[in-house]
Amino acid sequence: MTQAQHPKWYEIKAATRSADGAPKAAEISIYGNIGDRWNEDGVIASDMVREISALDADTITLRINSYGGSVTDGLAIYNALKRHPATVDVQVDGVAISCASYIAMAGDTITMAENAQMMVHAPWGMAVGNAAELREQADVLDRYARAMASAYADKSGKTFDEAFAILSDGKDHWYSAQEAVEAGFADV
């Protein structure tokens, strides 16, 4: 299926500089599942990362309403946003769940709508195999949790160990907008 037949579940609006020379602004909306392994309409990192790196913008507004999805795609999108020279303003319009909350941590500022929700939890996956293979899969999931913990720690002011504890205790940690601000995962 071609791209024209398959609409993306994210949108990037081109940046333009105003006549008075004000900074160029771009807007990215992530309104779907992260990664192509969930469904054909997912926010696929290979496409999005190329488009982010090509943006000529001084500021990026990233709007999120996503249940999350693929950890590897989330890592790539987060890193693309962090390496872009623009200031990134994240707006959680509805939900930022699982790796969508991780992508949100790329923001220089994170603003949540008053009725928005954020959820942080341990990476998870599916595994088939013998006991040794299942233990290996558990080690991989712990490795992903360690990779993600630094972003949650950096944003929230928590220590790495505190952030890793949230990502490895097996629980879903739900935050209202106010709770996310109190936990340091949002600014406003």
ZIWO-V432284 format. One line per field, one symbol per residue. ss: DSSP state (2 for helix, 1 for strand, 0 for the rest). A space follows every 10 residues. Layout:
BEGIN
ss: ???
END
This chain:
BEGIN
ss: 0000000001 1111110000 0000111111 0001000000 0010222222 2222000011 1111110010 2222222222 2220001111 1111111022 2222000011 1100001111 0000000000 2222222222 2222222222 2222220002 2222222200 0011112222 22200000
END
